[in-house]
Amino acid sequence: MLEIIGVKQLYKDIQKIAKRTAKGESFLVVSRSKPIFEINPHQQPKKQRGKKRTLLEEFEELQFNSGEKDLSKKIDKIVYGV
């Protein structure tokens, strides 16, 4: 859930907010009671998290109705690394 903070509070407590954001918290920054922007934690792509992806996860990304001509080659690449 977003915590609502004002621009002045952001300016005053930027280091605290940065640390809380790094821990997973999100903020909605407002000015004169109007939303201006959100601050959200950075999300690394799955490949960079160090977790090895399973074949099932790779197959889930395939869209079998995508109209790909050589879908079997794509599957072979995932399964056999060819």
Secondary structure, 3 states (H helix, E strand, C coil): CEEEEEHHHHHHCHHHHHHHHHCCCEEEEEECCEEEEEECCCCCCHHHHCCCCCHHHHHHHCCCCCCCCCHHHHHHHHHHCC
